[in-house]
């Protein structure tokens, strides 16, 4: 009888734990979908205020940007559902970014022949609440590089990497394009993509570093893995 009680108790604990994980996953999915919906509404508002009709190519790019954000979040949830215990022990960011790079190359039509590579030094673990903002930041940076690094349309190379440094992580997105103009300040200027990146970095308590030389642009995200995820407005400068 005691054995039966223990077995029943163990089963009940597993069931409750499973329900808790399912509830957490559903909550996370709902939050991520709401976040993407907010991006989409903001993008629609900006296009409306511009007052200019979009060309077929511009409309295609705008829709594919939305699709890339949805695909990014979907890829993360596929990773978590494929390894249910992974979000308890931390998420292997390097493994996820490798899948994300492959996915963006396959799904973003305006990537052309540009190669998106991934380099992982290993040991890049993040919490589940950090994984989605980091993933969306990388997705936006890669999308921006695809759009602006090579204005003439030539094929380029984009490299995404992450490495563990001390008690934190460094995530980098590097391209071999024209870089930023001298009059452009990525900390204040730019369209929706730059604003998304800045807003998500603020929520993570992370630092963004931009390095633009004669050739190419490197964007470096410096993340303290012990930093608490802060619920603050994504758009403090929204107008």
Number of C-alpha atoms within 10 A of each C-alpha: 6 7 8 9 10 11 12 12 12 12 12 12 12 12 12 12 12 13 12 12 16 14 12 12 18 12 11 16 15 11 12 18 15 12 13 17 14 13 18 18 11 15 18 13 11 14 14 11 9 10 8 8 10 12 9 8 10 11 12 13 17 15 12 17 20 16 15 20 24 16 18 24 22 16 18 21 16 12 18 18 14 10 11 14 12 15 20 11 11 16 23 19 26 23 16 18 26 17 16 25 21 14 16 20 17 11 13 16 12 16 20 14 13 17 17 23 17 20 15 17 10 14 14 22 22 23 19 19 16 21 21 19 21 22 20 21 24 24 26 22 24 22 22 15 26 25 14 14 25 19 10 7 15 11 15 18 18 23 17 25 22 23 19 18 13 8 9 17 21 18 23 22 24 24 25 18 23 17 21 19 9 8 7 10 11 17 13 11 11 11 12 15 18 17 21 19 23 21 20 22 20 18 18 24 17 20 14 18 13 18 12 18 14 10 13 19 21 22 19 18 22 19 23 19 19 10 13 13 16 12 9 12 12 19 13 9 9 8 5
